[in-house]
Amino acid sequence: MLNKIMYATVYVTDQDRALEFHTEGLGLEKRLDFPGPDGRFFTVGVPDSPVQIILWSHAAAAGQPGEAGAPDR
């Protein structure tokens, strides 16, 4: 049984813009911020809550339906 959530991932196309929206627009606080070989890793969260949201960089077309007639993977 699931009894605790620590992280949730939100895929974004522009990490800087997403960080600004989540902190200034929604009032979340920045928690972690580390550069890495696959891009920047950072999290935001509601003050006084242990849950953190990872704003992970993802290509704009990722997760979109393919073209009609495209082979399934």
The first five atom37 places (N, CA, C, CB, O) and aatype in JSON, in Angstrom:
{
  "aatype": [12, 10, 2, 11, 9, 12, 18, 0, 16, 19, 18, 19, 16, 3, 5, 3, 1, 0, 10, 6, 13, 8, 16, 6, 7, 10, 7, 10, 6, 11, 1, 10, 3, 13, 14, 7, 14, 3, 7, 1, 13, 13, 16, 19, 7, 19, 14, 3, 15, 14, 19, 5, 9, 9, 10, 17, 15, 8, 0, 0, 0, 0, 7, 5, 14, 7, 6, 0, 7, 0, 14, 3, 1],
  "atom_mask": [
    [1, 1, 1, 1, 1],
    [1, 1, 1, 1, 1],
    [1, 1, 1, 1, 1],
    [1, 1, 1, 1, 1],
    [1, 1, 1, 1, 1],
    [1, 1, 1, 1, 1],
    [1, 1, 1, 1, 1],
    [1, 1, 1, 1, 1],
    [1, 1, 1, 1, 1],
    [1, 1, 1, 1, 1],
    [1, 1, 1, 1, 1],
    [1, 1, 1, 1, 1],
    [1, 1, 1, 1, 1],
    [1, 1, 1, 1, 1],
    [1, 1, 1, 1, 1],
    [1, 1, 1, 1, 1],
    [1, 1, 1, 1, 1],
    [1, 1, 1, 1, 1],
    [1, 1, 1, 1, 1],
    [1, 1, 1, 1, 1],
    [1, 1, 1, 1, 1],
    [1, 1, 1, 1, 1],
    [1, 1, 1, 1, 1],
    [1, 1, 1, 1, 1],
    [1, 1, 1, 0, 1],
    [1, 1, 1, 1, 1],
    [1, 1, 1, 0, 1],
    [1, 1, 1, 1, 1],
    [1, 1, 1, 1, 1],
    [1, 1, 1, 1, 1],
    [1, 1, 1, 1, 1],
    [1, 1, 1, 1, 1],
    [1, 1, 1, 1, 1],
    [1, 1, 1, 1, 1],
    [1, 1, 1, 1, 1],
    [1, 1, 1, 0, 1],
    [1, 1, 1, 1, 1],
    [1, 1, 1, 1, 1],
    [1, 1, 1, 0, 1],
    [1, 1, 1, 1, 1],
    [1, 1, 1, 1, 1],
    [1, 1, 1, 1, 1],
    [1, 1, 1, 1, 1],
    [1, 1, 1, 1, 1],
    [1, 1, 1, 0, 1],
    [1, 1, 1, 1, 1],
    [1, 1, 1, 1, 1],
    [1, 1, 1, 1, 1],
    [1, 1, 1, 1, 1],
    [1, 1, 1, 1, 1],
    [1, 1, 1, 1, 1],
    [1, 1, 1, 1, 1],
    [1, 1, 1, 1, 1],
    [1, 1, 1, 1, 1],
    [1, 1, 1, 1, 1],
    [1, 1, 1, 1, 1],
    [1, 1, 1, 1, 1],
    [1, 1, 1, 1, 1],
    [1, 1, 1, 1, 1],
    [1, 1, 1, 1, 1],
    [1, 1, 1, 1, 1],
    [1, 1, 1, 1, 1],
    [1, 1, 1, 0, 1],
    [1, 1, 1, 1, 1],
    [1, 1, 1, 1, 1],
    [1, 1, 1, 0, 1],
    [1, 1, 1, 1, 1],
    [1, 1, 1, 1, 1],
    [1, 1, 1, 0, 1],
    [1, 1, 1, 1, 1],
    [1, 1, 1, 1, 1],
    [1, 1, 1, 1, 1],
    [1, 1, 1, 1, 1]
  ],
  "atom_positions": [
    [[0.84, -1.17, 0.0], [0.0, 0.0, 0.0], [0.88, 1.24, 0.0], [-0.95, 0.0, 1.21], [1.86, 1.32, 0.75]],
    [[0.53, 2.19, -0.84], [1.25, 3.46, -0.91], [0.88, 4.31, 0.31], [0.92, 4.21, -2.23], [-0.29, 4.54, 0.58]],
    [[1.92, 4.77, 1.04], [1.62, 5.59, 2.21], [2.37, 6.92, 2.25], [1.93, 4.82, 3.45], [2.21, 7.7, 3.19]],
    [[3.2, 7.18, 1.22], [3.94, 8.44, 1.22], [4.41, 8.75, -0.19], [5.14, 8.37, 2.19], [4.87, 7.86, -0.91]],
    [[4.29, 10.0, -0.59], [4.82, 10.46, -1.87], [5.87, 11.51, -1.57], [3.68, 11.04, -2.8], [5.62, 12.47, -0.83]],
    [[7.06, 11.32, -2.14], [8.14, 12.29, -1.94], [8.31, 13.19, -3.15], [9.44, 11.58, -1.63], [8.52, 14.39, -3.02]],
    [[8.22, 12.6, -4.36], [8.47, 13.34, -5.59], [7.4, 13.05, -6.62], [9.85, 12.99, -6.15], [6.86, 11.94, -6.7]],
    [[7.09, 14.06, -7.41], [6.26, 13.91, -8.59], [6.98, 14.68, -9.69], [4.77, 14.45, -8.36], [7.58, 15.72, -9.43]],
    [[6.93, 14.18, -10.92], [7.63, 14.82, -12.03], [6.64, 15.5, -12.95], [8.46, 13.8, -12.8], [5.63, 14.92, -13.34]],
    [[6.96, 16.74, -13.3], [6.21, 17.49, -14.3], [7.2, 17.78, -15.43], [5.58, 18.82, -13.71], [8.24, 18.4, -15.2]],
    [[6.89, 17.31, -16.63], [7.76, 17.55, -17.78], [7.48, 18.93, -18.35], [7.56, 16.46, -18.86], [6.32, 19.29, -18.57]],
    [[8.55, 19.69, -18.58], [8.44, 21.05, -19.08], [9.38, 21.25, -20.26], [8.75, 22.08, -17.95], [10.39, 20.56, -20.38]],
    [[9.03, 22.18, -21.14], [9.89, 22.46, -22.29], [10.87, 23.59, -22.01], [9.04, 22.8, -23.5], [11.87, 23.72, -22.72]],
    [[10.61, 24.41, -21.01], [11.49, 25.52, -20.65], [11.59, 25.57, -19.13], [10.97, 26.89, -21.24], [10.67, 26.05, -18.46]],
    [[12.69, 25.07, -18.59], [12.82, 24.97, -17.14], [12.81, 26.34, -16.45], [14.1, 24.24, -16.79], [12.21, 26.48, -15.39]],
    [[13.46, 27.32, -17.02], [13.5, 28.65, -16.4], [12.1, 29.25, -16.33], [14.44, 29.59, -17.17], [11.71, 29.81, -15.3]],
    [[11.35, 29.14, -17.4], [9.99, 29.66, -17.42], [9.09, 28.89, -16.46], [9.41, 29.58, -18.84], [8.25, 29.48, -15.77]],
    [[9.27, 27.58, -16.41], [8.47, 26.75, -15.49], [8.79, 27.1, -14.03], [8.73, 25.25, -15.75], [7.89, 27.17, -13.2]],
    [[10.07, 27.32, -13.73], [10.45, 27.69, -12.38], [9.8, 29.02, -11.99], [11.98, 27.78, -12.25], [9.28, 29.17, -10.89]],
    [[9.86, 29.98, -12.89], [9.24, 31.28, -12.62], [7.73, 31.13, -12.38], [9.49, 32.25, -13.79], [7.2, 31.73, -11.44]],
    [[7.06, 30.35, -13.21], [5.62, 30.15, -13.05], [5.29, 29.49, -11.72], [5.08, 29.3, -14.19], [4.38, 29.93, -11.01]],
    [[6.02, 28.43, -11.37], [5.7, 27.68, -10.16], [6.05, 28.45, -8.88], [6.44, 26.35, -10.16], [5.36, 28.3, -7.86]],
    [[7.11, 29.26, -8.92], [7.49, 30.0, -7.72], [6.75, 31.34, -7.61], [8.99, 30.25, -7.7], [6.16, 31.64, -6.58]],
    [[6.78, 32.12, -8.68], [6.15, 33.45, -8.62], [4.64, 33.39, -8.84], [6.78, 34.37, -9.65], [3.89, 34.13, -8.22]],
    [[4.21, 32.5, -9.72], [2.78, 32.41, -10.03], [1.99, 31.58, -9.05], [0.0, 0.0, 0.0], [0.89, 31.96, -8.65]],
    [[2.56, 30.44, -8.64], [1.84, 29.53, -7.74], [2.28, 29.63, -6.29], [2.01, 28.12, -8.21], [1.61, 29.09, -5.4]],
    [[3.39, 30.31, -6.03], [3.84, 30.49, -4.65], [4.61, 29.31, -4.07], [0.0, 0.0, 0.0], [4.78, 29.22, -2.85]],
    [[5.09, 28.4, -4.92], [5.9, 27.3, -4.43], [7.32, 27.8, -4.17], [5.91, 26.11, -5.43], [7.72, 28.83, -4.69]],
    [[8.07, 27.05, -3.36], [9.45, 27.43, -3.09], [10.4, 26.49, -3.81], [9.73, 27.43, -1.58], [10.12, 25.3, -3.94]],
    [[11.53, 27.04, -4.28], [12.56, 26.21, -4.92], [13.28, 25.45, -3.82], [13.56, 27.06, -5.77], [13.68, 26.04, -2.81]],
    [[13.46, 24.15, -4.0], [14.11, 23.32, -2.97], [15.52, 22.9, -3.39], [13.26, 22.07, -2.7], [16.49, 23.25, -2.72]],
    [[15.64, 22.17, -4.48], [16.93, 21.68, -4.95], [17.23, 22.31, -6.3], [16.95, 20.13, -5.05], [16.32, 22.64, -7.05]],
    [[18.52, 22.47, -6.62], [18.91, 22.99, -7.93], [20.34, 22.54, -8.21], [18.78, 24.56, -7.98], [21.29, 23.09, -7.68]],
    [[20.47, 21.53, -9.07], [21.77, 20.97, -9.41], [21.92, 20.85, -10.92], [21.96, 19.59, -8.75], [21.01, 20.36, -11.59]],
    [[23.06, 21.3, -11.47], [23.32, 21.05, -12.88], [23.73, 19.59, -13.04], [24.43, 22.01, -13.45], [24.31, 19.0, -12.13]],
    [[23.43, 19.02, -14.18], [23.81, 17.62, -14.4], [24.1, 17.37, -15.86], [0.0, 0.0, 0.0], [23.85, 18.23, -16.7]],
    [[24.62, 16.2, -16.18], [24.97, 15.89, -17.57], [23.76, 15.81, -18.49], [25.73, 14.59, -17.62], [23.89, 16.01, -19.7]],
    [[22.58, 15.51, -17.95], [21.37, 15.41, -18.76], [20.49, 16.63, -18.6], [20.59, 14.16, -18.39], [19.32, 16.6, -18.98]],
    [[21.03, 17.7, -18.06], [20.26, 18.92, -17.83], [20.18, 19.25, -16.36], [0.0, 0.0, 0.0], [20.73, 18.55, -15.51]],
    [[19.51, 20.3, -16.09], [19.36, 20.8, -14.72], [18.33, 19.97, -13.96], [18.96, 22.29, -14.72], [17.28, 19.63, -14.5]],
    [[18.63, 19.67, -12.71], [17.71, 18.94, -11.85], [17.3, 19.88, -10.73], [18.35, 17.62, -11.29], [18.14, 20.28, -9.92]],
    [[16.03, 20.24, -10.68], [15.58, 21.05, -9.56], [14.15, 20.68, -9.18], [15.67, 22.54, -9.89], [13.4, 20.11, -9.97]],
    [[13.82, 21.03, -7.94], [12.49, 20.73, -7.42], [11.88, 21.97, -6.8], [12.55, 19.58, -6.4], [12.58, 22.9, -6.39]],
    [[10.56, 21.96, -6.74], [9.79, 22.99, -6.05], [8.8, 22.29, -5.15], [9.07, 23.95, -7.06], [8.51, 21.11, -5.33]],
    [[8.27, 23.01, -4.18], [7.29, 22.41, -3.29], [6.53, 23.46, -2.51], [0.0, 0.0, 0.0], [6.93, 24.63, -2.43]],
    [[5.44, 23.03, -1.93], [4.64, 23.88, -1.06], [5.42, 24.07, 0.24], [3.21, 23.26, -0.79], [5.91, 23.09, 0.81]],
    [[5.54, 25.31, 0.72], [6.25, 25.51, 2.0], [5.67, 24.6, 3.09], [6.16, 26.98, 2.43], [4.46, 24.43, 3.2]],
    [[6.55, 24.03, 3.9], [6.2, 23.15, 5.02], [5.59, 21.82, 4.6], [5.24, 23.86, 5.93], [4.94, 21.16, 5.41]],
    [[5.78, 21.42, 3.34], [5.31, 20.11, 2.87], [6.52, 19.31, 2.4], [4.24, 20.26, 1.72], [7.41, 19.86, 1.77]],
    [[6.56, 18.01, 2.71], [7.7, 17.2, 2.28], [7.65, 16.81, 0.79], [7.77, 15.94, 3.11], [8.66, 16.36, 0.25]],
    [[6.51, 16.98, 0.14], [6.37, 16.6, -1.27], [7.09, 17.61, -2.16], [4.88, 16.5, -1.68], [6.95, 18.82, -1.98]],
    [[7.87, 17.1, -3.12], [8.6, 17.95, -4.04], [8.21, 17.6, -5.47], [10.12, 17.8, -3.84], [8.0, 16.43, -5.8]],
    [[8.11, 18.63, -6.31], [7.8, 18.45, -7.73], [9.08, 18.67, -8.51], [6.66, 19.43, -8.19], [9.72, 19.72, -8.4]],
    [[9.45, 17.68, -9.32], [10.62, 17.79, -10.19], [10.15, 18.41, -11.5], [11.31, 16.38, -10.43], [9.26, 17.88, -12.16]],
    [[10.75, 19.53, -11.88], [10.44, 20.16, -13.17], [11.52, 19.71, -14.15], [10.38, 21.75, -13.06], [12.59, 20.31, -14.24]],
    [[11.21, 18.64, -14.88], [12.2, 17.98, -15.72], [12.06, 18.42, -17.17], [12.06, 16.46, -15.61], [10.96, 18.44, -17.71]],
    [[13.17, 18.75, -17.78], [13.18, 19.19, -19.16], [12.81, 18.04, -20.09], [14.56, 19.77, -19.54], [13.32, 16.93, -19.96]],
    [[11.91, 18.34, -21.03], [11.42, 17.32, -21.96], [11.13, 17.99, -23.29], [10.15, 16.61, -21.4], [10.63, 19.11, -23.31]],
    [[11.44, 17.34, -24.37], [11.2, 17.9, -25.7], [9.72, 18.23, -25.89], [11.67, 16.92, -26.78], [8.85, 17.53, -25.37]],
    [[9.46, 19.28, -26.64], [8.08, 19.74, -26.84], [7.18, 18.68, -27.45], [8.08, 20.96, -27.71], [6.0, 18.61, -27.12]],
    [[7.71, 17.85, -28.35], [6.88, 16.84, -29.04], [6.77, 15.54, -28.26], [7.45, 16.56, -30.41], [5.98, 14.67, -28.64]],
    [[7.52, 15.38, -27.21], [7.5, 14.13, -26.45], [6.12, 13.92, -25.83], [8.58, 14.13, -25.35], [5.53, 14.85, -25.28]],
    [[5.63, 12.71, -25.92], [4.35, 12.37, -25.33], [3.16, 12.74, -26.19], [0.0, 0.0, 0.0], [2.01, 12.57, -25.77]],
    [[3.41, 13.25, -27.39], [2.34, 13.61, -28.3], [2.01, 12.44, -29.22], [2.72, 14.85, -29.13], [2.88, 11.62, -29.49]],
    [[0.78, 12.36, -29.68], [0.42, 11.28, -30.6], [1.24, 11.36, -31.88], [-1.08, 11.33, -30.94], [1.59, 12.45, -32.33]],
    [[1.55, 10.21, -32.45], [2.29, 10.16, -33.7], [1.39, 10.47, -34.88], [0.0, 0.0, 0.0], [0.18, 10.64, -34.73]],
    [[1.99, 10.54, -36.05], [1.23, 10.79, -37.26], [0.38, 9.59, -37.62], [2.16, 11.15, -38.42], [0.71, 8.46, -37.25]],
    [[-0.69, 9.82, -38.32], [-1.57, 8.72, -38.77], [-0.75, 7.77, -39.62], [-2.8, 9.26, -39.57], [0.0, 8.18, -40.49]],
    [[-0.92, 6.5, -39.36], [-0.21, 5.48, -40.13], [1.21, 5.2, -39.65], [0.0, 0.0, 0.0], [1.89, 4.34, -40.21]],
    [[1.67, 5.92, -38.61], [3.02, 5.69, -38.09], [3.04, 4.34, -37.38], [3.46, 6.83, -37.13], [2.07, 3.99, -36.69]],
    [[4.12, 3.59, -37.53], [4.18, 2.27, -36.86], [4.22, 2.42, -35.34], [5.41, 1.48, -37.33], [4.79, 3.37, -34.81]],
    [[3.61, 1.46, -34.66], [3.67, 1.44, -33.19], [5.05, 1.01, -32.76], [2.59, 0.49, -32.6], [5.72, 0.25, -33.46]],
    [[5.46, 1.48, -31.62], [6.77, 1.09, -31.08], [6.64, -0.06, -30.14], [7.43, 2.24, -30.37], [7.64, -0.52, -29.59]]
  ]
}
